Amino acid sequence: MLQAMKRSMLGVALAASLAAAMFVADSQAQGILPQTQASIEIVDRTEGRVLPMYWHQGRRYVVGKPGNEYTIRVRNGGSGRVLAVMSVDGVNVITGDTASPQQSGYVLAPYESADIAGWRKSMARTAAFYFTALPDSYAARTGRPDNVGVIGVAVFRERARPIALEEFRRKDEARDAARADSQPAPAEKIAIYYDSYENLLAQGVPVGSTPLARLRPNPFPDAGRFVPDPRAE
């Protein structure tokens, strides 16, 4: 996976615009999500499960449990390569810069999937994504709190003429080639908003019953009895 990620990193370019959620009428519970060329899942690494995604008033939502680490799982569902530019809280996940159309992303081969587990610190190391309160977020701690609470993916299709990235000797050259090789505008933009169970419920998001994300655990769930006598031998 790391070698595949390194190869994908050679094709980085272009950027994410975070504001747009997909069009479709509101539906209930998890609803019917719109079809996209790239499928996006948010995986709670701490609990080892894919988070249910809820569709409400034209936006996607997931419940983020504070303190839990998560991964952005992206799968290219098409027969051509795509450039997936990702951001968390308005910050590009590769460069750490405020997301803009000239920043970096990951190139995915046809039907390839990749798990992006954190901020890219080097070709071999990332700093984990985790759900946290706004003041503790990376964006807020770097003076950019306005877009905390959204994960963005902008998907760019490849132009008709492919470029073999292996032909380039330097990463900077590969970046320039990827820009020239991608469509000028994203084929789709996907925004996934996240918050705690309580906050999403207060916003009217149909996040379902509480077993998946309990409101408040009760330390004394059954206080109606006294301690029973032990069984007779």
Steps between C-alpha positions, in 0.01 A plus 500: 500500500784740587671441165169558320454821697850613407425442133173686534675792668697557180184612328391764748337824390194725493274552799190485707216738536315407816163665489293278268289206608332289235151572362205275584189539711512439871424149615451328831740305720812420297296559184609436142833668434573635152721290273852630446799384298713485813348335805599648835481330838609620842645216705523525879841343558454488877184289479588328173183582306372707210292787633139514378441797274183705538345716229316810624395815313750447220797415721683186610569452870689254719508474878853556627579370848743741671845351540457229238739483205357470151595430140365645175447205264478598133421259218515583130194335348586588141713353222735799480742653744378776730668764713339517846581821687413469868463745783401484864361807675593716201865385503669298225596159641835487315638853520331629816410819316155654488332304220521665158472389135877478451584250772575130518292185488526125445482329160294179499518240224175355360306329781781565747427592860715674759472562874622845600556483874658836580683816411796421277821583688733323254488230235506240778320665793161654579347664808170329575162660441284493811169647607542773759354822634547809284778664709713182478468457123802553276318770306410697813848462649644646180261796504239365253191395701230609254466170310541249783248219462520408132695249292532590131588296192525652153528245219671589171480268200802434283519655156475272199878490443672310784843590629723228643611647830792257516665693219560798724809505715403773747188536710460867404488405133238236578288759679513732201410212268206398717360852485521496122358150486189564711175666404499869601196464727403219736252246368341496844543648845402305807466651847445291812413690815578353841408580858411328824179298529343763727579790268376325186181396678445862606539608135225259396729252326328156510787318667289209618482342842771545759670154520754597231579828675344524844390834642631438853591165654329441835726367777195363688257377233284297740460657842168336587623201701710412800789255494351148488598225740740239367354176376473222758737209446 
